[in-house]
Amino acid sequence: MFRSIAVIIEIAILVVVLQLPFVQYLLSDVQATLSDWMEEIATREERQQLAEIKDNLAVQYSAMRPYQKDYLDTVLSSRVRTLQFYDAYCENSDRNPYIHGVTLHSFCSEIRRSPVLYSDTQNS
């Protein structure tokens, strides 16, 4: 009997302590940090594959104008954006205002050769 009352009091104290603003702030900060770490780990392979595409295009990349480099960096910032680019400009032959001609063909070939196009990772 005394034991169950002690457990109920301990639970009540725990609930009160967990409701304190400082504890809420601390727990949310810990959750955000852990979430960032997990996302970093989950996207590591994807980022390596995208960096490999960029490395393979180093010659073309160095010859691009700044706005083209910015555009290519945006395309290569995530797997989803790269796949959207590939679908629109490599598969469906839409006109790209930033990258065209031999550069576009080289970029499409690199995406086609990379595992980014064929990996079964979850889209982020």
C-alpha positions as a LaTeX table, in Angstrom:
\begin{tabular}{lrrr}
\hline
Residue & $x$ (\AA) & $y$ (\AA) & $z$ (\AA) \\
\hline
Met1 & 0.00 & 0.00 & 0.00 \\
Phe2 & 2.73 & 2.43 & 1.02 \\
Arg3 & 4.75 & 1.35 & $-2.02$ \\
Ser4 & 1.94 & 2.17 & $-4.47$ \\
Ile5 & 1.43 & 5.61 & $-2.90$ \\
Ala6 & 5.18 & 6.28 & $-3.19$ \\
Val7 & 5.12 & 5.28 & $-6.88$ \\
Ile8 & 2.13 & 7.57 & $-7.54$ \\
Ile9 & 3.90 & 10.47 & $-5.80$ \\
Glu10 & 7.09 & 9.81 & $-7.81$ \\
Ile11 & 5.11 & 9.80 & $-11.07$ \\
Ala12 & 3.38 & 13.06 & $-10.10$ \\
Ile13 & 6.75 & 14.69 & $-9.31$ \\
Leu14 & 8.17 & 13.44 & $-12.60$ \\
Val15 & 5.23 & 14.89 & $-14.55$ \\
Val16 & 5.61 & 18.25 & $-12.77$ \\
Val17 & 9.37 & 18.35 & $-13.42$ \\
Leu18 & 8.91 & 17.44 & $-17.09$ \\
Gln19 & 6.44 & 20.32 & $-17.48$ \\
Leu20 & 9.02 & 22.93 & $-16.43$ \\
Pro21 & 10.01 & 25.28 & $-19.29$ \\
Phe22 & 13.73 & 24.61 & $-18.87$ \\
Val23 & 13.24 & 20.85 & $-19.11$ \\
Gln24 & 11.01 & 21.29 & $-22.18$ \\
Tyr25 & 13.68 & 23.47 & $-23.80$ \\
Leu26 & 16.41 & 20.96 & $-22.95$ \\
Leu27 & 14.44 & 18.01 & $-24.32$ \\
Ser28 & 13.52 & 19.84 & $-27.53$ \\
Asp29 & 17.17 & 20.79 & $-28.03$ \\
Val30 & 18.27 & 17.18 & $-27.54$ \\
Gln31 & 15.59 & 15.99 & $-29.96$ \\
Ala32 & 16.65 & 18.52 & $-32.61$ \\
Thr33 & 20.30 & 17.53 & $-32.28$ \\
Leu34 & 19.55 & 13.81 & $-32.52$ \\
Ser35 & 17.27 & 14.41 & $-35.48$ \\
Asp36 & 20.01 & 16.32 & $-37.30$ \\
Trp37 & 22.50 & 13.53 & $-36.62$ \\
Met38 & 20.11 & 10.88 & $-37.90$ \\
Glu39 & 19.38 & 12.87 & $-41.05$ \\
Glu40 & 23.12 & 13.36 & $-41.61$ \\
Ile41 & 23.74 & 9.62 & $-41.34$ \\
Ala42 & 20.77 & 8.75 & $-43.55$ \\
Thr43 & 21.82 & 11.07 & $-46.39$ \\
Arg44 & 25.57 & 10.45 & $-46.28$ \\
Glu45 & 25.62 & 7.93 & $-49.15$ \\
Glu46 & 23.35 & 10.13 & $-51.26$ \\
Arg47 & 25.61 & 13.15 & $-50.76$ \\
Gln48 & 28.69 & 11.10 & $-51.67$ \\
Gln49 & 27.04 & 9.94 & $-54.88$ \\
Leu50 & 26.04 & 13.50 & $-55.81$ \\
Ala51 & 29.56 & 14.76 & $-55.02$ \\
Glu52 & 30.96 & 12.05 & $-57.28$ \\
Ile53 & 28.81 & 13.31 & $-60.16$ \\
Lys54 & 30.11 & 16.82 & $-59.57$ \\
Asp55 & 33.72 & 15.59 & $-59.39$ \\
Asn56 & 33.31 & 13.72 & $-62.67$ \\
Leu57 & 32.09 & 16.95 & $-64.28$ \\
Ala58 & 34.95 & 19.07 & $-62.91$ \\
Val59 & 36.22 & 20.12 & $-66.35$ \\
Gln60 & 32.80 & 21.26 & $-67.55$ \\
Tyr61 & 32.04 & 22.80 & $-64.15$ \\
Ser62 & 35.17 & 24.95 & $-64.20$ \\
Ala63 & 34.22 & 26.34 & $-67.63$ \\
Met64 & 30.70 & 27.32 & $-66.53$ \\
Arg65 & 29.53 & 30.81 & $-65.70$ \\
Pro66 & 28.68 & 31.58 & $-62.05$ \\
Tyr67 & 24.90 & 31.37 & $-62.56$ \\
Gln68 & 25.33 & 27.96 & $-64.21$ \\
Lys69 & 27.47 & 26.74 & $-61.32$ \\
Asp70 & 24.84 & 27.92 & $-58.85$ \\
Tyr71 & 22.16 & 26.12 & $-60.83$ \\
Leu72 & 24.18 & 22.91 & $-61.00$ \\
Asp73 & 24.89 & 23.10 & $-57.27$ \\
Thr74 & 21.16 & 23.44 & $-56.64$ \\
Val75 & 20.39 & 20.45 & $-58.85$ \\
Leu76 & 23.03 & 18.37 & $-57.09$ \\
Ser77 & 21.91 & 19.42 & $-53.61$ \\
Ser78 & 19.57 & 16.44 & $-53.25$ \\
Arg79 & 18.65 & 13.19 & $-54.94$ \\
Val80 & 15.09 & 14.38 & $-55.52$ \\
Arg81 & 16.22 & 17.51 & $-57.37$ \\
Thr82 & 18.67 & 15.50 & $-59.43$ \\
Leu83 & 15.97 & 13.01 & $-60.42$ \\
Gln84 & 13.56 & 15.85 & $-61.29$ \\
Phe85 & 16.26 & 17.41 & $-63.46$ \\
Tyr86 & 17.01 & 14.08 & $-65.12$ \\
Asp87 & 13.34 & 13.41 & $-65.83$ \\
Ala88 & 12.68 & 16.86 & $-67.25$ \\
Tyr89 & 15.83 & 17.57 & $-69.24$ \\
Cys90 & 17.41 & 14.19 & $-69.99$ \\
Glu91 & 14.37 & 11.95 & $-70.48$ \\
Asn92 & 11.74 & 14.40 & $-71.73$ \\
Ser93 & 14.08 & 16.74 & $-73.64$ \\
Asp94 & 12.68 & 19.94 & $-72.15$ \\
Arg95 & 14.75 & 23.04 & $-72.80$ \\
Asn96 & 16.99 & 24.04 & $-69.95$ \\
Pro97 & 17.83 & 27.77 & $-69.84$ \\
Tyr98 & 21.04 & 27.25 & $-67.84$ \\
Ile99 & 22.70 & 24.09 & $-69.14$ \\
His100 & 22.47 & 22.99 & $-72.76$ \\
Gly101 & 24.35 & 21.31 & $-75.57$ \\
Val102 & 27.39 & 19.18 & $-74.79$ \\
Thr103 & 27.35 & 20.21 & $-71.13$ \\
Leu104 & 23.76 & 19.00 & $-70.72$ \\
His105 & 24.59 & 15.77 & $-72.53$ \\
Ser106 & 27.63 & 15.18 & $-70.29$ \\
Phe107 & 25.59 & 15.93 & $-67.17$ \\
Cys108 & 22.82 & 13.54 & $-68.24$ \\
Ser109 & 25.40 & 10.84 & $-68.99$ \\
Glu110 & 26.97 & 11.22 & $-65.55$ \\
Ile111 & 23.58 & 10.97 & $-63.85$ \\
Arg112 & 22.75 & 7.92 & $-65.96$ \\
Arg113 & 26.02 & 6.23 & $-64.91$ \\
Ser114 & 25.68 & 7.10 & $-61.24$ \\
Pro115 & 23.91 & 4.99 & $-58.63$ \\
Val116 & 21.75 & 8.03 & $-57.75$ \\
Leu117 & 19.42 & 7.18 & $-60.59$ \\
Tyr118 & 19.06 & 3.55 & $-59.58$ \\
Ser119 & 19.32 & 3.58 & $-55.78$ \\
Asp120 & 16.27 & 2.53 & $-53.81$ \\
Thr121 & 16.79 & 5.01 & $-50.99$ \\
Gln122 & 13.79 & 6.86 & $-49.68$ \\
Asn123 & 13.16 & 10.27 & $-51.32$ \\
Ser124 & 13.79 & 13.14 & $-48.95$ \\
\hline
\end{tabular}
